Amino acid sequence: MMEFQKRESNIVVIINDLDDLKIGLKFLKSVEPLFAVAAACTGPLEVRRRSEGFTSLLFMIVSQQLSVAAASSVRRNLEEAKLTDEESLLACDETELRKCGLSMQKIRYAKALAAEEIDYSSFADMNDDEVVNRLTQILGIGRWTAEIYGMFSLGRADIFAAGDLALRESTRILFELDQRPSEGLMREMARPWSPWRTVAACQLWAYYRVVKQREGIS
């Protein structure tokens, strides 16, 4: 059931189940008929909520600029080595993290996140922009990672990761554009899809999976 959380600056909608996705997709079809075309190709969307907190954000950092398969392999290695919490990451030797598949840059990012001592429960009191702004202050976390965390770990209904390559490619195909739209153009295109831009992204990722025969996001 759809959840509304009031913040000082606005009302935040939280996606909790399939009914929420259906409400969002119904709205999207009314403002952009091509979403109906995409939905007909993909079938029903799935709720892809992830856990909140350090481990989830760590895995998002790990996934940056990696294929879905490669990111899954590194995450599995970290889990098997029991290196998925702040204390173990800070105490771990870099050699062990390299064995798990992390580059030196990703090791710096992972340790910076572990040292940040984030109060993850505080995000419940922030609006979408505040969440993104807080996360992007951390070394190694750019806008894409912050937006993905907001969409999937916090369940925010109106965030759009416009810099995502799979979303841009899916949009190019669905909208029959001559070239892949820039991040700026994607944000402009997504403006009318508010307050359900997260659902729009999920539909575009699902469409990408069908037309490209591979996952666009892990």
Secondary structure, 3 states (H helix, E strand, C coil): CCEEEECCCCEEEECCCHHHHHHHHHHHHHHCCHHHHHHHHHCCCCCCCCCCCHHHHHHHHHHCCCCHHHHHHHHHHHHHCCCCCHHHHHHCCHHHHHHCCCCHHHHHHHHHHHHCCCCHHHHHHCCHHHHHHHHCCCCCCCHHHHHHHHHHHCCECCCCCCCCHHHHHHHHHHCCCCCCCCHHHHHHHHHHHCCCHHHHHHHHHHHHHHHHCCCCCC
